[in-house]
Amino acid sequence: MRRQRGFTYVGLLLAVALLGAGLAATGSLWSVHAQREREAELLFAGDQIRAAIKRYYEEVPLGQQHRFPQRLDELLLDRRWPTVRRHLRRVYLDPMTGSDWVLVPAPGGGILGVHSRSTAAPLKRQGFGRLDTAFEDAAQLSDWRFVYRVAQEDGAEATQPAAPGALPTVPLSALPQFRAGTPSSAR
């Protein structure tokens, strides 16, 4: 009878050990899966903000200068227009930290782009879209900078901080309404 209790006890200890190992493996797998989901959210939110900054900069009421937004809230309601103009549905929080983004300042003032505060190493290393190919070399998630680059009139990019993931732009001179010699009534 005593011998039987010993085998039961050893069997129970073995079952607890196996259960603990299984739970540890499940926990680490869940953690990796959760980070992959947050990284996908980071790419989505960053792209949305970058595209909204692009629209804000390029879509200007007649007679006003191109400028960058001073705050992310200006992307929700663009007060430069007489009617409601929204470039972004909502201001997303940084999915990696759950807090505000780090703002990338534009050379002449305003917001050029955003990036995360997270110093974690990214799991995603390849398979980025054409705007985000520079993310492949990133050592940490804060290196994923979602920045808009402005094209100058001669087609060269404006001088801005090195920022991977910029949207391509078209020089204003390439648009029919901004070509030299276009009658002002065509505008």
C-alpha positions as CSV (number, residue, x, y, z in Angstrom):
1,M,0.0,0.0,0.0
2,R,2.8,2.4,0.9
3,R,4.6,1.6,-2.4
4,Q,1.4,2.4,-4.3
5,R,1.2,5.9,-2.6
6,G,4.8,6.6,-3.7
7,F,4.0,5.9,-7.3
8,T,0.9,8.0,-7.1
9,Y,2.8,10.9,-5.6
10,V,5.6,10.6,-8.3
11,G,2.9,10.5,-11.0
12,L,1.2,13.6,-9.6
13,L,4.5,15.5,-9.4
14,L,5.3,14.5,-13.0
15,A,1.8,15.7,-14.1
16,V,2.2,19.0,-12.4
17,A,5.7,19.5,-14.0
18,L,4.3,18.7,-17.4
19,L,1.4,21.1,-16.9
20,G,3.8,23.9,-15.8
21,A,6.0,23.4,-18.8
22,G,3.0,23.4,-21.1
23,L,1.6,26.6,-19.6
24,A,5.1,28.3,-19.9
25,A,5.3,27.4,-23.6
26,T,1.7,28.6,-24.1
27,G,2.5,31.9,-22.3
28,S,5.6,32.6,-24.4
29,L,3.7,31.8,-27.6
30,W,0.9,34.1,-26.6
31,S,3.4,36.9,-25.8
32,V,4.9,36.6,-29.3
33,H,1.5,36.5,-30.9
34,A,0.4,39.6,-28.9
35,Q,3.5,41.6,-30.0
36,R,3.0,40.6,-33.6
37,E,-0.6,42.0,-33.4
38,R,0.6,45.2,-31.7
39,E,3.3,45.6,-34.4
40,A,0.5,45.2,-37.1
41,E,-1.5,47.9,-35.3
42,L,1.5,50.1,-35.1
43,L,2.0,49.8,-38.9
44,F,-1.7,50.6,-39.5
45,A,-1.9,53.6,-37.2
46,G,1.4,55.0,-38.3
47,D,0.4,54.7,-42.0
48,Q,-2.9,56.4,-41.2
49,I,-1.3,59.3,-39.5
50,R,1.4,59.7,-42.2
51,A,-1.3,59.7,-44.9
52,A,-3.4,62.3,-42.9
53,I,-0.3,64.6,-42.6
54,K,0.2,64.2,-46.4
55,R,-3.4,65.2,-47.1
56,Y,-3.3,68.1,-44.6
57,Y,-0.1,69.4,-46.2
58,E,-1.2,69.0,-49.9
59,E,-4.9,69.9,-49.7
60,V,-4.8,73.7,-49.1
61,P,-7.6,76.2,-49.5
62,L,-7.0,78.6,-52.3
63,G,-4.8,81.5,-51.3
64,Q,-3.2,79.7,-48.3
65,Q,0.3,78.3,-48.0
66,H,1.2,74.7,-47.5
67,R,2.0,73.9,-43.9
68,F,2.2,71.0,-41.5
69,P,-0.3,70.5,-38.6
70,Q,0.8,71.9,-35.3
71,R,-1.0,69.2,-33.3
72,L,-2.4,65.8,-34.3
73,D,-5.8,67.1,-33.3
74,E,-5.7,69.3,-36.4
75,L,-5.9,66.2,-38.5
76,L,-9.3,65.4,-37.0
77,L,-10.8,68.8,-37.8
78,D,-9.1,71.0,-40.4
79,R,-10.2,74.5,-39.5
80,R,-8.6,76.1,-42.6
81,W,-11.6,75.2,-44.6
82,P,-15.1,76.7,-44.4
83,T,-16.7,73.3,-44.2
84,V,-15.6,70.3,-42.0
85,R,-12.6,68.6,-43.4
86,R,-11.2,65.5,-41.7
87,H,-7.9,63.9,-42.6
88,L,-8.0,61.3,-39.8
89,R,-11.0,59.6,-38.1
90,R,-9.4,59.6,-34.7
91,V,-6.0,60.1,-33.1
92,Y,-4.6,56.7,-32.5
93,L,-2.5,56.0,-29.4
94,D,0.9,54.2,-29.9
95,P,-0.2,50.6,-29.8
96,M,3.1,49.4,-28.4
97,T,3.0,51.6,-25.3
98,G,-0.6,52.7,-25.1
99,S,0.5,56.3,-24.7
100,D,1.0,59.3,-27.1
101,W,3.3,59.1,-30.0
102,V,6.7,60.8,-30.2
103,L,6.2,63.7,-32.7
104,V,8.8,64.2,-35.5
105,P,9.1,68.0,-36.0
106,A,9.0,69.5,-39.5
107,P,11.9,71.8,-40.4
108,G,9.7,74.9,-40.6
109,G,7.5,74.0,-37.7
110,G,4.6,71.6,-37.2
111,I,4.5,67.8,-37.3
112,L,6.3,65.9,-40.0
113,G,5.5,62.4,-38.7
114,V,5.4,60.2,-35.6
115,H,7.1,57.2,-34.1
116,S,6.7,54.9,-31.1
117,R,8.4,55.3,-27.7
118,S,9.0,51.5,-27.5
119,T,12.6,50.4,-27.4
120,A,11.6,46.7,-27.9
121,A,13.2,44.8,-30.8
122,P,10.7,44.3,-33.6
123,L,9.7,40.8,-34.5
124,K,8.8,41.8,-38.0
125,R,12.0,42.1,-40.1
126,Q,10.8,41.8,-43.7
127,G,7.7,41.9,-45.9
128,F,7.0,45.6,-45.4
129,G,5.2,47.7,-47.9
130,R,7.2,49.9,-50.3
131,L,6.9,52.9,-48.0
132,D,8.3,51.1,-45.0
133,T,11.2,49.1,-46.5
134,A,13.7,51.0,-44.3
135,F,12.0,49.3,-41.3
136,E,13.8,46.1,-42.1
137,D,17.1,47.5,-40.6
138,A,15.4,48.8,-37.4
139,A,17.0,47.8,-34.2
140,Q,14.0,48.9,-32.1
141,L,10.4,49.8,-32.7
142,S,11.1,53.5,-32.1
143,D,13.1,53.4,-35.4
144,W,9.9,52.8,-37.3
145,R,9.3,56.5,-38.2
146,F,6.1,57.3,-40.1
147,V,7.2,60.5,-41.8
148,Y,5.9,62.4,-44.8
149,R,8.4,63.8,-47.3
150,V,7.6,66.9,-49.4
151,A,8.6,67.1,-53.0
152,Q,10.1,70.5,-54.0
153,E,9.1,72.2,-57.2
154,D,12.2,70.9,-59.1
155,G,11.3,67.3,-58.2
156,A,14.0,66.9,-55.5
157,E,12.9,66.0,-52.0
158,A,13.0,68.8,-49.4
159,T,15.7,68.6,-46.8
160,Q,14.3,66.8,-43.8
161,P,15.5,64.5,-41.1
162,A,16.3,61.0,-42.3
163,A,13.0,59.2,-41.9
164,P,12.1,55.8,-43.2
165,G,8.7,55.2,-44.5
166,A,7.8,58.4,-46.3
167,L,5.0,58.7,-48.8
168,P,6.0,59.6,-52.4
169,T,4.8,63.0,-53.6
170,V,4.3,64.8,-56.9
171,P,5.8,68.2,-57.4
172,L,3.2,71.0,-57.7
173,S,4.6,72.0,-61.1
174,A,3.5,68.6,-62.4
175,L,-0.2,69.3,-61.7
176,P,-2.0,71.1,-64.5
177,Q,-3.4,74.0,-62.3
178,F,0.2,74.8,-61.1
179,R,2.0,74.8,-64.4
180,A,3.6,78.1,-65.5
181,G,1.4,79.9,-67.9
182,T,-1.8,78.3,-66.8
183,P,-4.6,81.0,-66.8
184,S,-5.8,81.9,-63.3
185,S,-9.4,81.1,-64.3
186,A,-8.4,77.5,-64.7
187,R,-7.5,77.3,-61.1
